[in-house]
Amino acid sequence: MFGILFGKPFSMLGALAGAMLVSTAALAQVSDDVVKIGVLTDMNGPASTPTGQGSVTAAQMAVDDFGGKVLGKPVAVIVGDHQLKADIGASIARRWYDVDQVDLIVDVPVSAVGLAVQNVANERKRLFITHSTGATDFHGKFCSPYAIQWVFDTRALAVGTAQEVVKRGGDSWFFITDDYAFGHSLEKDASSVVTKNGGKVLGAVRPPFATPDLSSFILQAQASKAKIIGIAAGPPNNMNEIKTAGEFGVFKGGQQMAALLALITDIHSLGLPTAQGLLLTTSFYWDMDDKTREWSKRYFAKMNRMPTMWQAGVYSSVMHYLNAIKEAGTDDPLKVAAKMREKPIEDFFARNGKLREDNLMVHDLMLVQVKSPEESKYPWDYYKILTKISGEDAFGPPDPACGLVKK
């Protein structure tokens, strides 16, 4: 009798517990029983120092710090080298999504390669987070529910630098602009901000990409007598322009240079005697506060150099992605992306960060000035932080051309 009386409740409890386990298992779903993250980057070319192995290391650090598993399943990091070629990048992305079952691709320097990978991500309905490409089209006319832009865009850097420099009296500008879409975009955005804030643009020169001798362009900028020489260029022109300007005594003559894209590894390569006085906007500086220093010193121990904003951004996004999988109970791309948009992003990398509806991660930036050799007190002590720039000011409102933006 007692066996019958007690047996029923116990069997009911067992059934209930079993149902709960089944329900939990159904909720927690990871495709192929592994979360796979592919770092698609430039391993040996001109972008390899600010991205490359450093981005791979940052992604692996995030996975290790998370515990190596999510929802009880292992997290793996794989690496691909797109060699700065759009067709190679798209081919690797296609293979990764189709054959290797990669859930997320990160990094991808150079906008042409990034846009090619974004097309594949859209076709395959898999996630892609770009860190080292700045084209505003990612979250503008080509925006996608599967593609996220995490670190910067050309507007944020150009607007952030131009606005703050004009406020500080740098009200006459002359641009040295890379003669292709990226450079033109930087110049256009910065010029509009200069004039909007009461400044003047005195002219521009447009050297072709990878021009070996930039002397004539620097001399024209110097002769303009503009207070600010704006460098609307990426590597290698931007660094060669700063170096040539130093040789021609631009800084000593009282003019300043504002780099619309420059990274801490660029400054390290140039050296403080050449780069001192340069103004630039950045999403991240390793020596900003205790949080940035703690993470950067761990990174330095592995890479023997401090991280760029792109590499720090890789860690930040991978950690946020893994937390979103944990909270969503699945690695389903759209459900994970929705979770990533729910919570503010406040970590060592981002201040006042938020992933917007257009999949742009908006966060505060900094206007910095490169220190003189005398001002630098220890290795990699390169920047004076002049001001913080709010994400809303730098990135601006969502582009109405994006179909994800509510009209």
C-alpha positions in Angstrom: 0.0 0.0 0.0 2.7 2.5 1.0 4.6 1.5 -2.1 1.7 2.3 -4.3 0.9 5.6 -2.5 4.4 6.8 -2.5 5.3 5.3 -5.9 2.9 7.6 -7.8 4.2 10.9 -6.5 7.8 9.8 -7.0 7.1 8.6 -10.6 5.3 11.9 -11.3 8.3 13.8 -9.9 10.6 11.8 -12.0 8.6 12.4 -15.1 8.4 16.1 -14.4 12.2 16.3 -13.9 12.7 14.4 -17.1 10.4 16.8 -18.9 12.3 19.8 -17.5 15.6 18.3 -18.7 14.2 17.7 -22.2 12.8 21.2 -22.2 16.2 22.7 -21.2 18.0 20.6 -23.8 15.5 21.8 -26.4 16.1 25.4 -25.4 19.9 25.2 -25.3 20.8 24.4 -29.0 24.2 24.7 -30.5 24.5 23.7 -34.2 27.0 20.8 -34.8 27.7 20.8 -31.0 30.5 23.4 -31.4 30.6 27.2 -31.7 33.2 28.0 -34.3 34.6 31.4 -34.8 36.7 32.2 -37.9 39.3 35.0 -37.8 39.6 36.1 -41.4 42.5 38.5 -41.7 45.8 39.6 -43.3 48.5 37.4 -41.8 51.5 38.6 -43.8 50.7 41.7 -45.7 50.6 45.4 -44.9 47.5 45.1 -42.6 49.0 42.2 -40.6 50.5 44.3 -37.8 47.3 46.1 -36.8 45.2 43.0 -37.4 46.7 39.6 -38.3 48.0 37.4 -35.5 47.1 40.0 -33.0 43.4 39.7 -33.9 43.7 35.9 -33.6 45.2 36.2 -30.2 42.5 38.6 -29.1 39.8 36.2 -30.2 41.4 33.3 -28.4 41.8 35.3 -25.3 38.1 36.0 -25.3 37.3 32.4 -25.7 39.7 31.3 -22.9 38.4 34.0 -20.6 34.8 32.9 -21.2 35.8 29.4 -20.2 36.2 27.7 -23.6 32.6 26.5 -23.6 29.1 27.9 -24.0 25.9 26.0 -23.3 28.1 23.1 -22.5 29.6 23.0 -26.0 33.2 23.8 -27.0 34.2 27.1 -28.7 36.8 26.8 -31.4 38.8 29.5 -33.2 40.1 29.0 -36.7 42.2 31.3 -38.9 42.2 32.3 -42.6 44.4 34.7 -44.6 42.5 36.6 -47.3 45.7 38.3 -48.6 43.8 41.5 -49.0 41.9 40.1 -52.0 38.1 40.1 -52.2 37.8 36.9 -54.2 40.0 35.0 -51.8 38.1 36.4 -48.8 34.7 35.5 -50.3 36.0 32.0 -51.2 37.3 31.3 -47.6 34.0 32.6 -46.1 31.9 30.4 -48.4 33.9 27.3 -47.5 33.9 28.2 -43.8 30.1 28.7 -43.7 29.2 25.7 -46.0 31.8 23.1 -45.1 33.4 24.0 -41.8 30.2 25.2 -40.2 31.7 28.4 -38.9 29.1 30.4 -36.9 30.9 33.8 -36.9 33.6 35.5 -39.0 35.5 38.4 -37.4 38.1 41.0 -38.3 38.5 41.2 -42.2 40.6 44.3 -42.9 40.1 46.3 -46.2 36.6 47.4 -47.1 36.5 45.6 -50.5 37.2 42.3 -48.8 34.8 43.0 -46.0 31.9 43.8 -48.3 32.6 40.6 -50.3 32.5 38.6 -47.1 29.3 40.4 -46.0 27.6 39.3 -49.2 28.5 35.7 -48.4 27.3 36.0 -44.8 23.9 37.4 -46.2 23.6 34.5 -48.6 24.5 31.8 -46.0 22.5 33.6 -43.2 25.5 33.5 -40.9 27.0 36.2 -38.7 29.9 38.4 -39.6 31.5 41.2 -37.4 33.9 43.6 -39.1 36.4 45.4 -36.9 39.1 46.7 -39.3 37.0 48.1 -42.2 35.4 51.6 -41.9 33.1 51.9 -44.9 29.8 53.4 -43.7 28.0 51.3 -46.4 28.2 48.3 -43.9 25.5 49.9 -41.8 24.1 52.1 -44.6 22.9 51.0 -48.0 24.4 47.5 -47.6 23.3 47.0 -44.0 22.2 43.5 -43.1 20.8 41.5 -40.1 23.8 39.3 -40.3 26.6 41.9 -40.5 27.8 44.0 -37.5 30.3 46.8 -37.5 32.1 47.1 -34.1 35.0 49.5 -33.9 34.8 52.5 -36.2 33.6 53.9 -39.4 35.0 56.6 -41.6 32.4 59.2 -40.5 33.2 58.7 -36.8 36.9 59.2 -37.3 36.6 62.1 -39.7 33.9 63.9 -37.8 35.4 63.2 -34.4 38.8 64.6 -35.4 37.6 67.6 -37.5 34.9 68.7 -35.0 37.2 68.7 -32.0 40.2 70.2 -33.8 38.2 73.1 -35.2 36.9 73.7 -31.7 40.5 74.1 -30.6 41.3 76.7 -33.1 42.3 74.5 -36.1 39.9 76.3 -38.4 41.8 76.2 -41.7 42.4 72.8 -43.4 44.2 71.4 -46.4 43.7 67.7 -47.2 46.1 65.1 -48.5 43.7 62.5 -49.7 44.1 58.9 -51.0 42.7 58.9 -54.5 40.1 56.2 -54.1 36.7 55.7 -52.4 38.1 55.4 -48.8 40.1 58.6 -48.9 37.4 60.6 -50.7 34.9 59.5 -48.0 37.2 60.7 -45.2 37.8 64.0 -46.9 34.1 64.6 -47.7 33.0 63.8 -44.1 35.7 65.9 -42.5 35.3 68.9 -44.9 31.6 69.1 -44.2 32.3 69.2 -40.4 35.0 71.8 -40.8 32.8 74.2 -42.7 29.8 73.5 -40.5 31.8 74.6 -37.5 33.0 77.8 -39.1 36.3 76.6 -40.5 37.6 76.8 -44.1 39.0 74.1 -46.4 41.8 75.7 -48.5 42.3 72.9 -50.9 43.3 69.3 -51.4 45.8 67.1 -53.3 45.1 63.4 -54.1 48.1 61.1 -54.4 47.4 57.7 -55.9 47.4 54.7 -53.5 51.0 53.6 -52.5 52.7 56.6 -54.1 56.4 56.2 -53.5 57.4 59.9 -53.5 55.0 62.2 -51.6 57.3 65.2 -51.5 55.3 67.4 -54.0 52.0 66.7 -52.2 53.5 67.7 -48.8 55.0 70.9 -50.3 51.6 71.9 -51.6 50.0 71.3 -48.2 52.8 73.3 -46.5 52.5 76.2 -49.0 48.7 76.4 -48.3 49.6 77.8 -44.8 46.6 75.9 -43.5 46.7 75.4 -39.7 45.8 71.8 -40.1 46.9 69.3 -42.8 44.3 66.6 -42.8 45.5 63.2 -43.9 42.5 61.4 -45.5 44.5 58.2 -46.1 45.2 54.7 -44.8 48.4 52.7 -44.9 50.9 53.0 -46.5 50.3 56.6 -47.7 49.3 58.0 -44.3 52.5 57.0 -42.6 54.7 58.1 -45.5 53.0 61.5 -45.5 53.6 62.0 -41.7 57.2 60.9 -42.2 57.8 63.2 -45.2 56.1 66.1 -43.4 58.5 65.7 -40.4 61.5 65.7 -42.8 60.1 68.9 -44.4 59.7 70.7 -41.0 55.9 70.9 -41.2 55.4 70.6 -37.4 58.3 73.0 -36.6 56.8 75.5 -39.0 53.7 75.7 -36.8 51.3 73.5 -38.8 49.7 70.5 -37.3 48.7 67.2 -39.0 45.4 65.4 -38.3 45.3 61.8 -39.2 41.8 60.6 -40.0 43.0 57.0 -39.6 46.1 56.1 -37.7 46.8 53.2 -35.3 49.1 52.9 -32.3 51.2 50.4 -34.3 51.7 53.1 -36.9 53.0 55.5 -34.3 55.3 52.9 -32.9 56.7 52.2 -36.4 57.2 55.9 -37.1 58.7 56.8 -33.7 57.8 59.7 -31.5 60.4 62.1 -33.0 58.6 61.8 -36.4 55.0 61.5 -35.2 55.0 64.0 -32.3 52.2 66.5 -32.4 50.0 64.4 -34.7 46.2 64.6 -33.9 44.0 61.5 -34.3 40.8 59.9 -33.2 40.7 56.4 -31.8 38.2 54.0 -30.3 40.7 52.6 -27.8 44.0 53.4 -26.1 45.7 50.8 -24.0 46.8 53.3 -21.3 43.5 55.1 -20.8 42.6 53.6 -17.4 43.0 50.6 -15.2 40.7 48.4 -17.2 42.4 49.1 -20.5 45.9 48.6 -18.9 45.0 45.3 -17.3 43.8 43.7 -20.5 46.5 45.2 -22.7 49.3 44.0 -20.5 47.9 40.4 -20.8 47.8 40.9 -24.5 51.3 42.3 -24.6 52.6 39.3 -22.7 51.4 37.2 -25.7 52.2 39.5 -28.6 55.1 41.7 -27.3 53.3 44.9 -28.5 50.3 46.8 -27.5 46.9 46.2 -29.2 45.3 48.4 -31.8 41.7 49.5 -31.5 40.8 46.8 -34.1 42.4 44.0 -32.0 40.9 45.1 -28.7 37.6 45.3 -30.6 37.8 41.7 -31.7 38.1 40.6 -28.0 35.2 42.8 -27.0 32.8 41.5 -29.7 33.7 37.8 -29.3 33.0 38.1 -25.5 29.7 39.9 -26.2 28.8 37.3 -28.8 29.4 34.3 -26.4 27.4 36.0 -23.7 24.6 36.5 -26.1 24.6 32.8 -27.0 24.5 31.9 -23.3 21.5 34.2 -22.7 19.7 33.2 -25.9 20.2 29.5 -25.2 21.1 28.9 -28.9 23.6 29.9 -31.5 20.9 30.8 -34.0 22.3 33.9 -35.8 19.3 36.2 -35.6 18.4 35.3 -32.1 22.0 35.9 -31.0 22.2 39.2 -32.8 19.0 40.3 -31.1 20.4 39.5 -27.7 23.6 41.4 -28.6 21.4 44.5 -29.2 19.5 44.2 -26.0 22.2 45.0 -23.5 24.6 48.0 -23.3 28.3 47.3 -24.0 30.5 48.5 -21.2 33.8 46.7 -21.1 37.5 47.6 -21.2 37.1 48.5 -24.9 33.8 50.3 -25.1 32.4 53.2 -23.1 28.6 53.8 -23.4 28.4 51.2 -26.1 25.2 50.0 -27.8 24.6 47.8 -30.8 22.0 49.8 -32.8 19.2 48.5 -35.0 21.4 49.1 -38.1 24.0 46.8 -36.5 26.6 49.5 -35.8 28.1 49.4 -32.4 28.1 53.1 -31.3 30.5 54.0 -28.5 32.6 56.9 -27.2 35.9 57.8 -29.0 38.9 59.9 -28.0 40.8 62.7 -29.7 44.4 62.2 -28.8 47.7 63.9 -29.6 51.0 62.0 -30.1 53.5 62.9 -27.3 56.9 64.3 -27.8 59.8 62.0 -26.9 60.3 64.1 -23.7 56.7 63.7 -22.7 56.8 59.9 -23.0 57.7 58.2 -19.7 57.7 54.5 -20.6 57.3 52.1 -23.6 54.2 52.7 -25.7 53.3 55.9 -23.7 52.4 57.6 -26.9 49.1 59.6 -26.5 47.8 62.6 -24.6 44.0 62.3 -24.4 42.6 65.7 -25.3 38.9 65.0 -25.1 36.2 62.3 -25.2 33.8 62.3 -28.1 30.3 60.8 -27.5 29.3 58.0 -29.8 26.2 59.9 -30.9 28.2 62.9 -32.0 30.9 60.8 -33.8 28.7 58.2 -35.5 25.6 60.3 -36.1 22.1 59.0 -36.5 21.3 55.8 -38.5 21.4 56.0 -42.2 17.9 56.1 -43.7 19.3 54.0 -46.6 19.5 51.0 -44.2 16.4 48.8 -44.5 16.8 47.7 -40.8 16.1 51.3 -39.6 12.5 52.0 -38.6 11.1 54.8 -40.7 
